[in-house]
Amino acid sequence: MDISVVIPLYNEAESLPELHAWIKRVMDEHGYSYEIYFVNDGSTDDSWKVIESLKASHPDIVQGIKFRRNYGKSAALYHGFA
């Protein structure tokens, strides 16, 4: 694995598909092997549903971590990968 992309997020359902597409395009253009971790930090919108959909479409690339409540960006990064 060349690159692991970790994205903490809160209520970003609308922007996730575009972000995923952009990351995929850049990584594929450069020939990197990669994985994307979306860390849902207690979102109240449909962010988790979008993550699950991306994960189902790209199981070899996308992973999701879901927190029950909002802990903040630092905690999302730390607790997702400690």
N, CA, C and O of each residue as an XYZ file, in Angstrom:
328
protein
N       0.861     -1.182      0.000
C       0.000      0.000      0.000
C       0.902      1.239      0.000
O       1.746      1.412      0.880
N       0.703      2.095     -1.007
C       1.502      3.319     -1.085
C       0.986      4.414     -0.161
O       1.766      5.061      0.538
N      -0.340      4.623     -0.156
C      -0.908      5.766      0.560
C      -2.202      5.371      1.263
O      -3.054      4.691      0.692
N      -2.331      5.810      2.516
C      -3.587      5.705      3.261
C      -4.100      7.120      3.475
O      -3.406      7.962      4.045
N      -5.308      7.374      3.019
C      -5.922      8.692      3.170
C      -6.956      8.584      4.282
O      -7.874      7.768      4.204
N      -6.806      9.411      5.325
C      -7.715      9.399      6.465
C      -8.481     10.718      6.459
O      -7.886     11.794      6.501
N      -9.817     10.621      6.407
C     -10.652     11.808      6.303
C     -11.650     11.840      7.446
O     -12.656     11.131      7.410
N     -11.381     12.666      8.475
C     -12.402     12.860      9.510
C     -13.487     13.759      8.931
O     -13.186     14.708      8.208
N     -14.752     13.464      9.245
C     -15.822     14.265      8.666
C     -17.010     14.366      9.609
O     -17.248     13.500     10.450
N     -17.734     15.444      9.437
C     -18.951     15.688     10.209
C     -19.952     16.353      9.274
O     -19.720     17.466      8.801
N     -21.056     15.678      9.009
C     -22.135     16.196      8.150
C     -21.622     16.630      6.771
O     -21.772     17.785      6.372
N     -21.021     15.691      6.063
C     -20.468     15.967      4.737
C     -21.073     15.076      3.663
O     -20.424     14.812      2.651
N     -22.289     14.610      3.855
C     -22.910     13.665      2.918
C     -22.861     14.161      1.478
O     -22.566     13.384      0.570
N     -23.143     15.426      1.259
C     -23.215     15.946     -0.104
C     -21.866     15.970     -0.800
O     -21.801     15.792     -2.017
N     -20.787     16.186     -0.059
C     -19.475     16.340     -0.698
C     -18.681     15.038     -0.805
O     -17.682     14.994     -1.522
N     -19.099     13.983     -0.113
C     -18.306     12.752     -0.088
C     -18.138     12.081     -1.455
O     -17.021     11.679     -1.780
N     -19.178     11.940     -2.263
C     -18.970     11.301     -3.570
C     -17.961     12.054     -4.442
O     -17.126     11.436     -5.102
N     -18.038     13.364     -4.443
C     -17.102     14.167     -5.239
C     -15.682     14.052     -4.686
O     -14.728     13.942     -5.456
N     -15.535     14.076     -3.370
C     -14.219     13.924     -2.753
C     -13.624     12.563     -3.094
O     -12.457     12.464     -3.473
N     -14.429     11.521     -2.957
C     -13.963     10.173     -3.297
C     -13.524     10.107     -4.756
O     -12.462      9.563     -5.058
N     -14.325     10.652     -5.656
C     -14.000     10.621     -7.083
C     -12.690     11.362     -7.365
O     -11.879     10.909     -8.172
N     -12.490     12.492     -6.704
C     -11.265     13.273     -6.902
C     -10.045     12.497     -6.415
O      -9.036     12.421     -7.116
N     -10.133     11.923     -5.222
C      -9.013     11.135     -4.691
C      -8.712      9.964     -5.618
O      -7.552      9.710     -5.943
N      -9.742      9.258     -6.040
C      -9.562      8.103     -6.924
C      -8.891      8.517     -8.229
O      -7.969      7.846     -8.692
N      -9.341      9.602     -8.814
C      -8.786     10.081    -10.074
C      -7.294     10.410     -9.927
O      -6.483      9.997    -10.756
N      -6.939     11.147     -8.882
C      -5.541     11.534     -8.668
C      -4.662     10.312     -8.409
O      -3.583     10.186     -8.988
N      -5.120      9.417     -7.546
C      -4.329      8.230     -7.223
C      -4.150      7.337     -8.446
O      -3.053      6.834     -8.690
N      -5.214      7.139     -9.212
C      -5.134      6.298    -10.398
C      -4.219      6.912    -11.460
O      -3.465      6.197    -12.119
N      -4.284      8.240    -11.625
C      -3.423      8.924    -12.599
C      -1.942      8.711    -12.289
O      -1.116      8.632    -13.198
N      -1.615      8.619    -11.001
C      -0.214      8.481    -10.592
C       0.181      7.026    -10.319
O       1.333      6.744     -9.990
N      -0.761      6.124    -10.455
C      -0.471      4.710    -10.288
C      -0.202      4.273     -8.857
O       0.483      3.275     -8.633
N      -0.735      5.009     -7.886
C      -0.552      4.649     -6.482
C      -1.534      3.559     -6.065
O      -2.673      3.526     -6.530
N      -1.085      2.671     -5.188
C      -2.034      1.800     -4.490
C      -2.443      2.586     -3.253
O      -1.605      3.228     -2.620
N      -3.722      2.540     -2.906
C      -4.197      3.407     -1.828
C      -5.438      2.835     -1.176
O      -6.086      1.922     -1.690
N      -5.741      3.406     -0.029
C      -6.974      3.114      0.696
C      -7.476      4.420      1.268
O      -6.697      5.327      1.560
N      -8.787      4.506      1.424
C      -9.414      5.715      1.971
C     -10.215      5.311      3.202
O     -11.071      4.428      3.141
N      -9.925      5.968      4.314
C     -10.680      5.765      5.552
C     -11.507      7.018      5.816
O     -10.963      8.096      6.055
N     -12.818      6.863      5.771
C     -13.722      7.945      6.142
C     -14.089      7.733      7.609
O     -14.642      6.694      7.968
N     -13.783      8.715      8.454
C     -14.079      8.628      9.883
C     -15.264      9.549     10.152
O     -15.115     10.769     10.221
N     -16.440      8.947     10.304
C     -17.671      9.692     10.532
C     -17.747     10.062     12.012
O     -17.980      9.209     12.868
N     -17.550     11.332     12.293
C     -17.456     11.827     13.668
C     -18.818     12.253     14.213
O     -19.011     13.408     14.592
N     -19.763     11.306     14.249
C     -21.072     11.563     14.835
C     -21.991     12.404     13.971
O     -22.819     13.147     14.497
N     -21.866     12.304     12.671
C     -22.711     13.100     11.766
C     -24.191     12.837     12.012
O     -24.595     11.735     12.385
N     -24.987     13.878     11.791
C     -26.437     13.768     11.947
C     -27.143     13.756     10.591
O     -28.367     13.646     10.530
N     -26.383     13.867      9.516
C     -26.973     13.801      8.176
C     -26.795     12.376      7.630
O     -26.646     11.439      8.414
N     -26.808     12.202      6.339
C     -26.693     10.877      5.725
C     -25.253     10.477      5.397
O     -25.025      9.629      4.534
N     -24.295     11.078      6.074
C     -22.887     10.776      5.783
C     -22.588      9.280      5.878
O     -21.907      8.734      5.010
N     -23.082      8.618      6.908
C     -22.771      7.203      7.061
C     -23.363      6.375      5.921
O     -22.727      5.434      5.447
N     -24.564      6.717      5.481
C     -25.168      5.999      4.352
C     -24.323      6.168      3.087
O     -24.152      5.224      2.315
N     -23.805      7.363      2.887
C     -22.958      7.615      1.723
C     -21.661      6.812      1.837
O     -21.206      6.228      0.853
N     -21.071      6.780      3.020
C     -19.852      6.000      3.237
C     -20.122      4.523      2.958
O     -19.328      3.862      2.290
N     -21.226      4.011      3.462
C     -21.572      2.606      3.210
C     -21.742      2.332      1.720
O     -21.338      1.276      1.234
N     -22.328      3.261      1.002
C     -22.516      3.107     -0.437
C     -21.170      3.111     -1.166
O     -20.937      2.284     -2.047
N     -20.290      4.040     -0.797
C     -18.958      4.083     -1.403
C     -18.184      2.807     -1.088
O     -17.479      2.263     -1.938
N     -18.330      2.347      0.141
C     -17.652      1.116      0.570
C     -18.167     -0.091     -0.219
O     -17.380     -0.953     -0.610
N     -19.460     -0.158     -0.451
C     -20.044     -1.259     -1.215
C     -19.579     -1.231     -2.672
O     -19.372     -2.281     -3.281
N     -19.418     -0.037     -3.223
C     -18.981      0.107     -4.610
C     -17.483     -0.103     -4.789
O     -17.029     -0.494     -5.864
N     -16.712      0.161     -3.722
C     -15.251      0.085     -3.800
C     -14.694     -0.592     -2.551
O     -13.938      0.030     -1.805
N     -15.052     -1.858     -2.306
C     -14.654     -2.518     -1.054
C     -13.149     -2.687     -0.886
O     -12.670     -2.837      0.238
N     -12.403     -2.665     -1.969
C     -10.956     -2.815     -1.876
C     -10.252     -1.499     -1.554
O      -9.060     -1.498     -1.248
N     -10.976     -0.377     -1.620
C     -10.381      0.944     -1.420
C     -10.954      1.657     -0.194
O     -10.198      2.226      0.594
N     -12.267      1.636     -0.024
C     -12.945      2.465      0.982
C     -13.246      1.674      2.256
O     -13.744      0.549      2.214
N     -12.925      2.301      3.386
C     -13.284      1.785      4.704
C     -13.985      2.901      5.466
O     -13.751      4.080      5.202
N     -14.836      2.532      6.403
C     -15.544      3.524      7.198
C     -15.444      3.219      8.676
O     -15.477      2.061      9.093
N     -15.324      4.267      9.456
C     -15.331      4.176     10.912
C     -16.415      5.134     11.385
O     -16.473      6.281     10.940
N     -17.273      4.667     12.284
C     -18.422      5.476     12.713
C     -18.392      5.686     14.216
O     -18.369      4.728     14.988
N     -18.393      6.953     14.625
C     -18.534      7.312     16.042
C     -19.990      7.650     16.314
O     -20.670      8.230     15.467
N     -20.464      7.290     17.493
C     -21.863      7.566     17.849
C     -22.124      9.034     18.121
O     -23.247      9.508     17.953
N     -21.101      9.753     18.538
C     -21.281     11.188     18.780
C     -20.069     11.933     18.260
O     -19.073     11.315     17.883
N     -20.144     13.248     18.236
C     -19.070     14.081     17.729
C     -17.997     14.266     18.797
O     -18.254     14.807     19.872
N     -16.787     13.804     18.474
C     -15.652     13.950     19.391
C     -14.680     15.025     18.936
O     -13.828     15.446     19.718
N     -14.783     15.477     17.700
C     -13.864     16.464     17.152
C     -12.827     15.811     16.254
O     -12.587     14.606     16.330
N     -12.214     16.628     15.399
C     -11.286     16.133     14.392
C     -10.088     15.400     14.995
O      -9.718     14.330     14.510
N      -9.487     15.946     16.025
C      -8.308     15.307     16.624
C      -8.639     13.926     17.158
O      -7.885     12.975     16.949
N      -9.751     13.816     17.839
C     -10.164     12.514     18.373
C     -10.481     11.538     17.244
O     -10.177     10.350     17.341
N     -11.088     12.040     16.185
C     -11.425     11.173     15.050
C     -10.162     10.598     14.434
O     -10.119      9.421     14.078
N      -9.143     11.419     14.309
C      -7.885     10.923     13.760
C      -7.189      9.965     14.719
O      -6.692      8.918     14.303
N      -7.154     10.316     15.984
C      -6.455      9.498     16.969
C      -7.163      8.165     17.229
O      -6.549      7.104     17.120
N      -8.444      8.220     17.571
C      -9.167      7.021     17.954
C      -9.453      6.093     16.762
O      -9.637      4.888     16.933
N      -9.486      6.660     15.583
C      -9.692      5.826     14.411
C      -8.498      4.944     14.108
O      -8.634      3.916     13.444
N      -7.310      5.345     14.598
C      -6.108      4.621     14.214
C      -5.115      4.417     15.333
O      -3.938      4.164     15.077
N      -5.565      4.523     16.560
C      -4.651      4.302     17.690
C      -4.460      2.829     17.937
O      -3.725      2.445     18.847
